Amino acid sequence: MAFSVRQSWSGALALALVACGTAGGSTTAESPVSGDSSSTDDTTTAIAPTGPDAPTTAPDVSSTSDDGTTAASTTDATTTTATTTTTATSDTTAATTEDTGAVPGSRCEETATTITCPKITVELGPWQRDVHYQVPLGEPPAGGWPAVLMFQGSFFTAEVTWIATDDLPFGAWYQTHVVKHLLDHGYAVITPEAKLDGGTFWDTNIPPYSFNWESSEDHALMLLIFAGIEEGTFGPLDAGRLFATGISSGGYMTSRMAVSYPGKFRALAIAAGSYATCSGPLCSVPDLDDSHPPTLFLHGEIDLTVPLVTAEAYYDELLKSGVDTRLVTEPGEGHAWISPSPEEVLAWFDGHP
């Protein structure tokens, strides 16, 4: 369940995971319930773990910039199952200040073929797990920036979230545009790494953690991230306005935010994924209730890695439970971020403030 390019992937893995086709028009289904800078240098900071469940051994706290210098850092509704279908298109060009109201300029730099968004990196936990982040330009709201946690797919570092070219597979171009759209419109973005610098996958659907999530290292990481948000590790953020999105294994991890952290997230956007404990075509979605966050699904119609039918099962269960939900599919597309993703994710989060 991979997403973007890493030099160490094998040919066999590529053949197994690449299910992308050519992009076509997208189809949208939704519930009738509606929810209402800048430095371009990447930096790395090690952060001592905090919170009641944090490990007792903390790493050294330091900040490292691209020039190699090191400095001390101190951071301690009732609904029916009726749906509507429409056609959506995507425009991935940079938005202007006039038509968005965004702060002039952008954190990200874009050419016709490349988009790059600068990030800051901190290390959390005794495992020194990297967590990349960035905040928007301008002054934050009084309560801090709303924040989006973005989870990468299997076997690839979350660093690829922040830079893409238009010829990369798995919709990488659209993923980085999701980051740009969010930053340009007032959302901080946080992209934690899975284990082994992103060289594995999230624990959410892997036994025994799929049935005993609290025993997983990923759960311990999430507690540190939540504590860091509260304490300002990632800048001035509003801990009461959290959102989550991700692709493939990261899509399952996005669902995990609803399953294991109820009430923590305002809305979710799942790309090429399904319910937290599903795995590819093996998927059983349990009965849900209306406490589940509003959820957007983005899916290629010929996804062979995470079949569309599994996302549809999740979507249908949310409809039945009265949860605001929306399903956007793209004909001819496989396992990838689909072209409407940047606009769809931003609109979905804006609609559930």
HELIX and SHEET records of a PDB file:
HELIX    1   1 GLY A   11  LEU A   17  1                                   7    
HELIX    2   2 THR A   97  THR A  100  1                                   4    
HELIX    3   3 ALA A  158  TRP A  162  5                                   5    
HELIX    4   4 ALA A  172  ASP A  184  1                                  13    
HELIX    5   5 ASP A  203  ASN A  205  5                                   3    
HELIX    6   6 TRP A  213  SER A  215  5                                   3    
HELIX    7   7 GLU A  217  GLU A  231  1                                  15    
HELIX    8   8 SER A  249  SER A  260  1                                  12    
HELIX    9   9 LEU A  308  LYS A  320  1                                  13    
HELIX   10  10 SER A  341  ASP A  350  1                                  10    
SHEET    1   A13 THR A  70  ALA A  72  0                                        
SHEET    2   A13 SER A  62  SER A  65 -1                                        
SHEET    3   A13 THR A  43  ILE A  47 -1                                        
SHEET    4   A13 ILE A 120  LEU A 124  1                                        
SHEET    5   A13 ARG A 129  GLN A 134 -1                                        
SHEET    6   A13 ALA A 188  PRO A 192 -1                                        
SHEET    7   A13 TRP A 145  PHE A 151  1                                        
SHEET    8   A13 LEU A 237  ILE A 247  1                                        
SHEET    9   A13 ALA A 267  ALA A 271  1                                        
SHEET   10   A13 THR A 295  GLY A 300  1                                        
SHEET   11   A13 THR A 325  GLU A 330  1                                        
SHEET   12   A13 SER A  26  GLU A  30 -1                                        
SHEET   13   A13 THR A  84  ALA A  88 -1                                        
SHEET    1   B 3 GLU A 109  GLU A 110  0                                        
SHEET    2   B 3 THR A 114  THR A 116 -1                                        
SHEET    3   B 3 ILE A 163  THR A 165 -1                                        
END                                                                             
